């Protein structure tokens, strides 16, 4: 049985090492000497876990954040020797492998904290504190109990962190300031009891907004891939030098002439208003091209913007192309995910992370 789905070579992602290295330099400039951990969870935001982590490792990033223990193990197997922190939930049966491979896990509730502190041979862990997200993390009122559990157990706590709920606008820092104040009190409670913990709270947004959020390390995700965390910060900061690291490409697989009045695609969703040359691109919603882009998005062929006609299918799409377009011509599906994100009324985060892992990633 195959260990993974077979690679689809009809479409590919070009991942630019120079763009990624540039983006790390931008983040380092804002971090101002604070250690930077590259967040490579969710297949490195769609860019390819091992490939992108390799770029960051060579560029000198200080460590890595992943979502799962298997992601951390994949990095170790790929030769990554730097610190790895699992941000998401780790099952207790994974703790042994985490310890063997020097992978730090996260603990985010009192039940798991009791279990890891009672276990022998458990891995290092960072304790997550919920200061306003109401997602993962112990609540502030549970801090004293958490401290007593750690004091009385065998657990090896080496860090503590929180996550900002709304750090996306320089002009409205109030909630983020309240979160960092609450977190700092709890971290100091543990430090005053002799625990030399690393404190961290900032992802890309917090790193870009203010130095007071950086603490002992920052977790850089979306910025490393060349994108702003929010439209607000893009406007407020201006061009800080981020470059999208991914280009998604394919080739024309078929071209045909169609007549005015012809319907295109499932459910007769679009009718041609003039005689047209249509081309098939072997990429559909299975690959991660959102079906909601049907009839509105444009792909690029030989420098020409070509509108998607009709409904995006599971494995292919149809575009209207200029005369002379032929089978084999290169198609740029996407080189800036914010364009698709805004067309969808959603997020560029979703656009890049949903690209199918079966598509080949190529280092350029």
Order of alpha helices (4+ residues) and beta strands (2+ residues): beta-alpha-beta-alpha-alpha-beta-alpha-beta-alpha-beta-alpha-beta-beta-alpha-beta-alpha-beta-alpha-beta-alpha-beta-beta-beta-beta-beta-beta-beta-beta-alpha-alpha-beta
